[in-house]
Amino acid sequence: MIDLNNETAPWTDLLAAAMANAITEFEVEFCESLRQKLETFGARARLTEAQHHKLTCIAQAGGFWERDQ
């Protein structure tokens, strides 16, 4: 059951983990753009499937090819 009184987006914790693990310029800017989206839209903020996938990868300390350079 979804708690309709919950005022945070379901991906808030994922964003916090991703921000802590962000290393590359892309990762930092991506997380910052999502933080701004969350700040603007609050619990109504939604992610596309691609954004959710990228966020999950960063939160899990992803392995993006940029990190190897």
PDB file with one MODEL, atoms N, CA, C and O in Angstrom:
MODEL        1
ATOM      1  N   MET A   1       0.836  -1.176   0.000  1.00  0.00           N
ATOM      2  CA  MET A   1       0.000   0.000   0.000  1.00  0.00           C
ATOM      3  C   MET A   1       0.887   1.248   0.000  1.00  0.00           C
ATOM      4  O   MET A   1       1.901   1.303   0.696  1.00  0.00           O
ATOM      5  N   ILE A   2       0.498   2.224  -0.774  1.00  0.00           N
ATOM      6  CA  ILE A   2       1.226   3.478  -0.861  1.00  0.00           C
ATOM      7  C   ILE A   2       0.669   4.452   0.171  1.00  0.00           C
ATOM      8  O   ILE A   2      -0.542   4.651   0.263  1.00  0.00           O
ATOM      9  N   ASP A   3       1.560   5.049   0.940  1.00  0.00           N
ATOM     10  CA  ASP A   3       1.159   6.047   1.927  1.00  0.00           C
ATOM     11  C   ASP A   3       1.001   7.385   1.216  1.00  0.00           C
ATOM     12  O   ASP A   3       1.993   8.018   0.851  1.00  0.00           O
ATOM     13  N   LEU A   4      -0.225   7.812   1.022  1.00  0.00           N
ATOM     14  CA  LEU A   4      -0.473   9.061   0.314  1.00  0.00           C
ATOM     15  C   LEU A   4      -0.121  10.288   1.150  1.00  0.00           C
ATOM     16  O   LEU A   4      -0.080  11.401   0.625  1.00  0.00           O
ATOM     17  N   ASN A   5       0.132  10.100   2.430  1.00  0.00           N
ATOM     18  CA  ASN A   5       0.532  11.216   3.286  1.00  0.00           C
ATOM     19  C   ASN A   5       2.045  11.404   3.310  1.00  0.00           C
ATOM     20  O   ASN A   5       2.541  12.371   3.889  1.00  0.00           O
ATOM     21  N   ASN A   6       2.774  10.497   2.691  1.00  0.00           N
ATOM     22  CA  ASN A   6       4.228  10.590   2.634  1.00  0.00           C
ATOM     23  C   ASN A   6       4.599  11.740   1.703  1.00  0.00           C
ATOM     24  O   ASN A   6       4.247  11.716   0.524  1.00  0.00           O
ATOM     25  N   GLU A   7       5.298  12.732   2.211  1.00  0.00           N
ATOM     26  CA  GLU A   7       5.600  13.911   1.422  1.00  0.00           C
ATOM     27  C   GLU A   7       6.966  13.871   0.757  1.00  0.00           C
ATOM     28  O   GLU A   7       7.441  14.895   0.268  1.00  0.00           O
ATOM     29  N   THR A   8       7.603  12.715   0.730  1.00  0.00           N
ATOM     30  CA  THR A   8       8.883  12.600   0.049  1.00  0.00           C
ATOM     31  C   THR A   8       8.725  11.696  -1.161  1.00  0.00           C
ATOM     32  O   THR A   8       7.914  10.770  -1.160  1.00  0.00           O
ATOM     33  N   ALA A   9       9.504  11.973  -2.184  1.00  0.00           N
ATOM     34  CA  ALA A   9       9.491  11.130  -3.371  1.00  0.00           C
ATOM     35  C   ALA A   9      10.084   9.774  -3.009  1.00  0.00           C
ATOM     36  O   ALA A   9      10.956   9.695  -2.144  1.00  0.00           O
ATOM     37  N   PRO A  10       9.628   8.713  -3.652  1.00  0.00           N
ATOM     38  CA  PRO A  10      10.109   7.376  -3.310  1.00  0.00           C
ATOM     39  C   PRO A  10      11.596   7.171  -3.586  1.00  0.00           C
ATOM     40  O   PRO A  10      12.191   6.215  -3.088  1.00  0.00           O
ATOM     41  N   TRP A  11      12.194   8.046  -4.363  1.00  0.00           N
ATOM     42  CA  TRP A  11      13.603   7.884  -4.705  1.00  0.00           C
ATOM     43  C   TRP A  11      14.526   8.824  -3.920  1.00  0.00           C
ATOM     44  O   TRP A  11      15.690   8.991  -4.286  1.00  0.00           O
ATOM     45  N   THR A  12      14.023   9.433  -2.855  1.00  0.00           N
ATOM     46  CA  THR A  12      14.812  10.361  -2.050  1.00  0.00           C
ATOM     47  C   THR A  12      16.035   9.682  -1.424  1.00  0.00           C
ATOM     48  O   THR A  12      17.136  10.231  -1.465  1.00  0.00           O
ATOM     49  N   ASP A  13      15.849   8.503  -0.852  1.00  0.00           N
ATOM     50  CA  ASP A  13      16.978   7.783  -0.237  1.00  0.00           C
ATOM     51  C   ASP A  13      17.999   7.365  -1.284  1.00  0.00           C
ATOM     52  O   ASP A  13      19.204   7.395  -1.033  1.00  0.00           O
ATOM     53  N   LEU A  14      17.515   6.978  -2.451  1.00  0.00           N
ATOM     54  CA  LEU A  14      18.404   6.591  -3.547  1.00  0.00           C
ATOM     55  C   LEU A  14      19.245   7.785  -3.984  1.00  0.00           C
ATOM     56  O   LEU A  14      20.434   7.640  -4.265  1.00  0.00           O
ATOM     57  N   LEU A  15      18.634   8.953  -4.040  1.00  0.00           N
ATOM     58  CA  LEU A  15      19.366  10.171  -4.409  1.00  0.00           C
ATOM     59  C   LEU A  15      20.428  10.495  -3.368  1.00  0.00           C
ATOM     60  O   LEU A  15      21.540  10.883  -3.727  1.00  0.00           O
ATOM     61  N   ALA A  16      20.110  10.345  -2.096  1.00  0.00           N
ATOM     62  CA  ALA A  16      21.097  10.619  -1.037  1.00  0.00           C
ATOM     63  C   ALA A  16      22.301   9.692  -1.178  1.00  0.00           C
ATOM     64  O   ALA A  16      23.441  10.133  -1.036  1.00  0.00           O
ATOM     65  N   ALA A  17      22.058   8.420  -1.456  1.00  0.00           N
ATOM     66  CA  ALA A  17      23.157   7.468  -1.637  1.00  0.00           C
ATOM     67  C   ALA A  17      23.968   7.814  -2.879  1.00  0.00           C
ATOM     68  O   ALA A  17      25.195   7.725  -2.866  1.00  0.00           O
ATOM     69  N   ALA A  18      23.294   8.205  -3.942  1.00  0.00           N
ATOM     70  CA  ALA A  18      23.988   8.560  -5.178  1.00  0.00           C
ATOM     71  C   ALA A  18      24.842   9.814  -4.989  1.00  0.00           C
ATOM     72  O   ALA A  18      25.965   9.882  -5.488  1.00  0.00           O
ATOM     73  N   MET A  19      24.315  10.795  -4.276  1.00  0.00           N
ATOM     74  CA  MET A  19      25.083  12.019  -4.039  1.00  0.00           C
ATOM     75  C   MET A  19      26.343  11.718  -3.229  1.00  0.00           C
ATOM     76  O   MET A  19      27.382  12.345  -3.435  1.00  0.00           O
ATOM     77  N   ALA A  20      26.248  10.765  -2.316  1.00  0.00           N
ATOM     78  CA  ALA A  20      27.413  10.389  -1.514  1.00  0.00           C
ATOM     79  C   ALA A  20      28.458   9.647  -2.352  1.00  0.00           C
ATOM     80  O   ALA A  20      29.651   9.715  -2.057  1.00  0.00           O
ATOM     81  N   ASN A  21      28.016   8.944  -3.392  1.00  0.00           N
ATOM     82  CA  ASN A  21      28.927   8.151  -4.222  1.00  0.00           C
ATOM     83  C   ASN A  21      29.355   8.843  -5.507  1.00  0.00           C
ATOM     84  O   ASN A  21      30.229   8.337  -6.211  1.00  0.00           O
ATOM     85  N   ALA A  22      28.765   9.980  -5.827  1.00  0.00           N
ATOM     86  CA  ALA A  22      29.075  10.672  -7.080  1.00  0.00           C
ATOM     87  C   ALA A  22      30.543  11.092  -7.110  1.00  0.00           C
ATOM     88  O   ALA A  22      31.047  11.719  -6.178  1.00  0.00           O
ATOM     89  N   ILE A  23      31.216  10.731  -8.207  1.00  0.00           N
ATOM     90  CA  ILE A  23      32.640  11.042  -8.345  1.00  0.00           C
ATOM     91  C   ILE A  23      32.888  11.904  -9.581  1.00  0.00           C
ATOM     92  O   ILE A  23      33.527  12.953  -9.496  1.00  0.00           O
ATOM     93  N   THR A  24      32.381  11.459 -10.722  1.00  0.00           N
ATOM     94  CA  THR A  24      32.654  12.176 -11.968  1.00  0.00           C
ATOM     95  C   THR A  24      31.812  13.441 -12.052  1.00  0.00           C
ATOM     96  O   THR A  24      30.830  13.608 -11.329  1.00  0.00           O
ATOM     97  N   GLU A  25      32.220  14.318 -12.944  1.00  0.00           N
ATOM     98  CA  GLU A  25      31.474  15.564 -13.158  1.00  0.00           C
ATOM     99  C   GLU A  25      30.043  15.248 -13.595  1.00  0.00           C
ATOM    100  O   GLU A  25      29.097  15.892 -13.144  1.00  0.00           O
ATOM    101  N   PHE A  26      29.889  14.254 -14.474  1.00  0.00           N
ATOM    102  CA  PHE A  26      28.561  13.855 -14.925  1.00  0.00           C
ATOM    103  C   PHE A  26      27.692  13.411 -13.747  1.00  0.00           C
ATOM    104  O   PHE A  26      26.546  13.842 -13.618  1.00  0.00           O
ATOM    105  N   GLU A  27      28.240  12.555 -12.897  1.00  0.00           N
ATOM    106  CA  GLU A  27      27.476  12.036 -11.763  1.00  0.00           C
ATOM    107  C   GLU A  27      27.048  13.147 -10.818  1.00  0.00           C
ATOM    108  O   GLU A  27      25.904  13.182 -10.365  1.00  0.00           O
ATOM    109  N   VAL A  28      27.964  14.049 -10.524  1.00  0.00           N
ATOM    110  CA  VAL A  28      27.668  15.163  -9.618  1.00  0.00           C
ATOM    111  C   VAL A  28      26.580  16.059 -10.214  1.00  0.00           C
ATOM    112  O   VAL A  28      25.631  16.425  -9.521  1.00  0.00           O
ATOM    113  N   GLU A  29      26.714  16.411 -11.491  1.00  0.00           N
ATOM    114  CA  GLU A  29      25.730  17.277 -12.134  1.00  0.00           C
ATOM    115  C   GLU A  29      24.374  16.582 -12.270  1.00  0.00           C
ATOM    116  O   GLU A  29      23.331  17.218 -12.115  1.00  0.00           O
ATOM    117  N   PHE A  30      24.386  15.287 -12.558  1.00  0.00           N
ATOM    118  CA  PHE A  30      23.144  14.530 -12.683  1.00  0.00           C
ATOM    119  C   PHE A  30      22.409  14.519 -11.346  1.00  0.00           C
ATOM    120  O   PHE A  30      21.205  14.774 -11.294  1.00  0.00           O
ATOM    121  N   CYS A  31      23.125  14.228 -10.275  1.00  0.00           N
ATOM    122  CA  CYS A  31      22.514  14.203  -8.945  1.00  0.00           C
ATOM    123  C   CYS A  31      21.998  15.585  -8.552  1.00  0.00           C
ATOM    124  O   CYS A  31      20.922  15.707  -7.966  1.00  0.00           O
ATOM    125  N   GLU A  32      22.756  16.609  -8.869  1.00  0.00           N
ATOM    126  CA  GLU A  32      22.333  17.974  -8.545  1.00  0.00           C
ATOM    127  C   GLU A  32      21.055  18.346  -9.299  1.00  0.00           C
ATOM    128  O   GLU A  32      20.174  19.001  -8.742  1.00  0.00           O
ATOM    129  N   SER A  33      20.954  17.932 -10.560  1.00  0.00           N
ATOM    130  CA  SER A  33      19.745  18.250 -11.327  1.00  0.00           C
ATOM    131  C   SER A  33      18.530  17.535 -10.732  1.00  0.00           C
ATOM    132  O   SER A  33      17.434  18.096 -10.705  1.00  0.00           O
ATOM    133  N   LEU A  34      18.717  16.304 -10.255  1.00  0.00           N
ATOM    134  CA  LEU A  34      17.605  15.583  -9.632  1.00  0.00           C
ATOM    135  C   LEU A  34      17.256  16.179  -8.271  1.00  0.00           C
ATOM    136  O   LEU A  34      16.087  16.202  -7.887  1.00  0.00           O
ATOM    137  N   ARG A  35      18.257  16.659  -7.542  1.00  0.00           N
ATOM    138  CA  ARG A  35      17.988  17.308  -6.260  1.00  0.00           C
ATOM    139  C   ARG A  35      17.148  18.563  -6.476  1.00  0.00           C
ATOM    140  O   ARG A  35      16.226  18.838  -5.708  1.00  0.00           O
ATOM    141  N   GLN A  36      17.470  19.325  -7.526  1.00  0.00           N
ATOM    142  CA  GLN A  36      16.702  20.526  -7.848  1.00  0.00           C
ATOM    143  C   GLN A  36      15.278  20.175  -8.260  1.00  0.00           C
ATOM    144  O   GLN A  36      14.328  20.877  -7.911  1.00  0.00           O
ATOM    145  N   LYS A  37      15.139  19.081  -9.006  1.00  0.00           N
ATOM    146  CA  LYS A  37      13.807  18.611  -9.404  1.00  0.00           C
ATOM    147  C   LYS A  37      12.997  18.244  -8.169  1.00  0.00           C
ATOM    148  O   LYS A  37      11.815  18.574  -8.071  1.00  0.00           O
ATOM    149  N   LEU A  38      13.638  17.562  -7.230  1.00  0.00           N
ATOM    150  CA  LEU A  38      12.981  17.165  -5.998  1.00  0.00           C
ATOM    151  C   LEU A  38      12.594  18.396  -5.173  1.00  0.00           C
ATOM    152  O   LEU A  38      11.511  18.447  -4.591  1.00  0.00           O
ATOM    153  N   GLU A  39      13.482  19.375  -5.130  1.00  0.00           N
ATOM    154  CA  GLU A  39      13.219  20.605  -4.387  1.00  0.00           C
ATOM    155  C   GLU A  39      12.039  21.371  -5.003  1.00  0.00           C
ATOM    156  O   GLU A  39      11.225  21.948  -4.282  1.00  0.00           O
ATOM    157  N   THR A  40      11.954  21.373  -6.310  1.00  0.00           N
ATOM    158  CA  THR A  40      10.899  22.103  -7.014  1.00  0.00           C
ATOM    159  C   THR A  40       9.546  21.406  -6.922  1.00  0.00           C
ATOM    160  O   THR A  40       8.530  22.047  -6.654  1.00  0.00           O
ATOM    161  N   PHE A  41       9.535  20.087  -7.146  1.00  0.00           N
ATOM    162  CA  PHE A  41       8.272  19.359  -7.247  1.00  0.00           C
ATOM    163  C   PHE A  41       7.923  18.510  -6.031  1.00  0.00           C
ATOM    164  O   PHE A  41       6.803  18.011  -5.931  1.00  0.00           O
ATOM    165  N   GLY A  42       8.859  18.340  -5.110  1.00  0.00           N
ATOM    166  CA  GLY A  42       8.599  17.557  -3.903  1.00  0.00           C
ATOM    167  C   GLY A  42       8.188  16.132  -4.217  1.00  0.00           C
ATOM    168  O   GLY A  42       8.768  15.491  -5.093  1.00  0.00           O
ATOM    169  N   ALA A  43       7.203  15.644  -3.515  1.00  0.00           N
ATOM    170  CA  ALA A  43       6.763  14.257  -3.662  1.00  0.00           C
ATOM    171  C   ALA A  43       6.157  13.981  -5.037  1.00  0.00           C
ATOM    172  O   ALA A  43       6.015  12.823  -5.430  1.00  0.00           O
ATOM    173  N   ARG A  44       5.805  15.020  -5.755  1.00  0.00           N
ATOM    174  CA  ARG A  44       5.241  14.842  -7.095  1.00  0.00           C
ATOM    175  C   ARG A  44       6.313  14.576  -8.138  1.00  0.00           C
ATOM    176  O   ARG A  44       5.994  14.205  -9.268  1.00  0.00           O
ATOM    177  N   ALA A  45       7.577  14.758  -7.783  1.00  0.00           N
ATOM    178  CA  ALA A  45       8.676  14.569  -8.735  1.00  0.00           C
ATOM    179  C   ALA A  45       8.745  13.111  -9.168  1.00  0.00           C
ATOM    180  O   ALA A  45       8.682  12.201  -8.342  1.00  0.00           O
ATOM    181  N   ARG A  46       8.873  12.907 -10.454  1.00  0.00           N
ATOM    182  CA  ARG A  46       8.959  11.565 -11.017  1.00  0.00           C
ATOM    183  C   ARG A  46      10.222  11.452 -11.857  1.00  0.00           C
ATOM    184  O   ARG A  46      10.712  12.442 -12.400  1.00  0.00           O
ATOM    185  N   LEU A  47      10.739  10.245 -11.957  1.00  0.00           N
ATOM    186  CA  LEU A  47      11.904   9.965 -12.789  1.00  0.00           C
ATOM    187  C   LEU A  47      11.496   9.114 -13.982  1.00  0.00           C
ATOM    188  O   LEU A  47      10.561   8.318 -13.899  1.00  0.00           O
ATOM    189  N   THR A  48      12.203   9.290 -15.089  1.00  0.00           N
ATOM    190  CA  THR A  48      12.020   8.379 -16.207  1.00  0.00           C
ATOM    191  C   THR A  48      12.727   7.079 -15.852  1.00  0.00           C
ATOM    192  O   THR A  48      13.492   7.035 -14.888  1.00  0.00           O
ATOM    193  N   GLU A  49      12.485   6.035 -16.605  1.00  0.00           N
ATOM    194  CA  GLU A  49      13.170   4.768 -16.349  1.00  0.00           C
ATOM    195  C   GLU A  49      14.681   4.928 -16.490  1.00  0.00           C
ATOM    196  O   GLU A  49      15.446   4.358 -15.712  1.00  0.00           O
ATOM    197  N   ALA A  50      15.104   5.703 -17.481  1.00  0.00           N
ATOM    198  CA  ALA A  50      16.534   5.922 -17.693  1.00  0.00           C
ATOM    199  C   ALA A  50      17.158   6.682 -16.523  1.00  0.00           C
ATOM    200  O   ALA A  50      18.252   6.337 -16.075  1.00  0.00           O
ATOM    201  N   GLN A  51      16.474   7.709 -16.026  1.00  0.00           N
ATOM    202  CA  GLN A  51      16.986   8.466 -14.881  1.00  0.00           C
ATOM    203  C   GLN A  51      17.083   7.568 -13.653  1.00  0.00           C
ATOM    204  O   GLN A  51      18.065   7.624 -12.913  1.00  0.00           O
ATOM    205  N   HIS A  52      16.064   6.742 -13.437  1.00  0.00           N
ATOM    206  CA  HIS A  52      16.072   5.843 -12.283  1.00  0.00           C
ATOM    207  C   HIS A  52      17.230   4.851 -12.390  1.00  0.00           C
ATOM    208  O   HIS A  52      17.890   4.555 -11.394  1.00  0.00           O
ATOM    209  N   HIS A  53      17.475   4.342 -13.589  1.00  0.00           N
ATOM    210  CA  HIS A  53      18.577   3.404 -13.793  1.00  0.00           C
ATOM    211  C   HIS A  53      19.924   4.070 -13.505  1.00  0.00           C
ATOM    212  O   HIS A  53      20.757   3.503 -12.797  1.00  0.00           O
ATOM    213  N   LYS A  54      20.139   5.259 -14.045  1.00  0.00           N
ATOM    214  CA  LYS A  54      21.394   5.988 -13.805  1.00  0.00           C
ATOM    215  C   LYS A  54      21.574   6.293 -12.325  1.00  0.00           C
ATOM    216  O   LYS A  54      22.669   6.146 -11.782  1.00  0.00           O
ATOM    217  N   LEU A  55      20.506   6.716 -11.683  1.00  0.00           N
ATOM    218  CA  LEU A  55      20.560   7.036 -10.259  1.00  0.00           C
ATOM    219  C   LEU A  55      20.924   5.799  -9.443  1.00  0.00           C
ATOM    220  O   LEU A  55      21.729   5.875  -8.515  1.00  0.00           O
ATOM    221  N   THR A  56      20.331   4.671  -9.790  1.00  0.00           N
ATOM    222  CA  THR A  56      20.629   3.414  -9.103  1.00  0.00           C
ATOM    223  C   THR A  56      22.085   3.022  -9.292  1.00  0.00           C
ATOM    224  O   THR A  56      22.740   2.593  -8.342  1.00  0.00           O
ATOM    225  N   CYS A  57      22.594   3.163 -10.502  1.00  0.00           N
ATOM    226  CA  CYS A  57      24.005   2.833 -10.774  1.00  0.00           C
ATOM    227  C   CYS A  57      24.949   3.698  -9.945  1.00  0.00           C
ATOM    228  O   CYS A  57      25.916   3.197  -9.370  1.00  0.00           O
ATOM    229  N   ILE A  58      24.670   4.981  -9.886  1.00  0.00           N
ATOM    230  CA  ILE A  58      25.520   5.891  -9.114  1.00  0.00           C
ATOM    231  C   ILE A  58      25.420   5.557  -7.627  1.00  0.00           C
ATOM    232  O   ILE A  58      26.431   5.543  -6.925  1.00  0.00           O
ATOM    233  N   ALA A  59      24.218   5.292  -7.150  1.00  0.00           N
ATOM    234  CA  ALA A  59      24.017   4.972  -5.734  1.00  0.00           C
ATOM    235  C   ALA A  59      24.769   3.708  -5.334  1.00  0.00           C
ATOM    236  O   ALA A  59      25.205   3.577  -4.190  1.00  0.00           O
ATOM    237  N   GLN A  60      24.921   2.782  -6.267  1.00  0.00           N
ATOM    238  CA  GLN A  60      25.620   1.533  -5.990  1.00  0.00           C
ATOM    239  C   GLN A  60      27.093   1.646  -6.359  1.00  0.00           C
ATOM    240  O   GLN A  60      27.783   0.634  -6.488  1.00  0.00           O
ATOM    241  N   ALA A  61      27.573   2.866  -6.528  1.00  0.00           N
ATOM    242  CA  ALA A  61      28.957   3.155  -6.913  1.00  0.00           C
ATOM    243  C   ALA A  61      29.273   2.522  -8.250  1.00  0.00           C
ATOM    244  O   ALA A  61      30.317   1.900  -8.447  1.00  0.00           O
ATOM    245  N   GLY A  62      28.341   2.701  -9.153  1.00  0.00           N
ATOM    246  CA  GLY A  62      28.282   2.232 -10.518  1.00  0.00           C
ATOM    247  C   GLY A  62      29.392   1.805 -11.364  1.00  0.00           C
ATOM    248  O   GLY A  62      28.992   0.783 -11.921  1.00  0.00           O
ATOM    249  N   GLY A  63      30.423   2.028 -11.695  1.00  0.00           N
ATOM    250  CA  GLY A  63      31.224   1.465 -12.740  1.00  0.00           C
ATOM    251  C   GLY A  63      31.018   2.129 -14.085  1.00  0.00           C
ATOM    252  O   GLY A  63      31.170   1.483 -15.122  1.00  0.00           O
ATOM    253  N   PHE A  64      30.677   3.403 -14.088  1.00  0.00           N
ATOM    254  CA  PHE A  64      30.595   4.093 -15.356  1.00  0.00           C
ATOM    255  C   PHE A  64      31.994   4.145 -15.960  1.00  0.00           C
ATOM    256  O   PHE A  64      32.988   4.233 -15.240  1.00  0.00           O
ATOM    257  N   TRP A  65      32.059   4.090 -17.276  1.00  0.00           N
ATOM    258  CA  TRP A  65      33.361   4.063 -17.947  1.00  0.00           C
ATOM    259  C   TRP A  65      34.177   5.300 -17.626  1.00  0.00           C
ATOM    260  O   TRP A  65      35.406   5.234 -17.625  1.00  0.00           O
ATOM    261  N   GLU A  66      33.535   6.423 -17.354  1.00  0.00           N
ATOM    262  CA  GLU A  66      34.253   7.666 -17.052  1.00  0.00           C
ATOM    263  C   GLU A  66      35.133   7.543 -15.815  1.00  0.00           C
ATOM    264  O   GLU A  66      36.151   8.228 -15.713  1.00  0.00           O
ATOM    265  N   ARG A  67      34.758   6.689 -14.884  1.00  0.00           N
ATOM    266  CA  ARG A  67      35.528   6.562 -13.651  1.00  0.00           C
ATOM    267  C   ARG A  67      36.907   5.972 -13.873  1.00  0.00           C
ATOM    268  O   ARG A  67      37.817   6.187 -13.072  1.00  0.00           O
ATOM    269  N   ASP A  68      37.066   5.222 -14.967  1.00  0.00           N
ATOM    270  CA  ASP A  68      38.347   4.580 -15.248  1.00  0.00           C
ATOM    271  C   ASP A  68      39.349   5.539 -15.868  1.00  0.00           C
ATOM    272  O   ASP A  68      40.528   5.206 -15.989  1.00  0.00           O
ATOM    273  N   GLN A  69      38.901   6.719 -16.261  1.00  0.00           N
ATOM    274  CA  GLN A  69      39.801   7.658 -16.928  1.00  0.00           C
ATOM    275  C   GLN A  69      40.407   8.646 -15.957  1.00  0.00           C
ATOM    276  O   GLN A  69      41.189   9.507 -16.359  1.00  0.00           O
TER     277      GLN A  69
ENDMDL
END
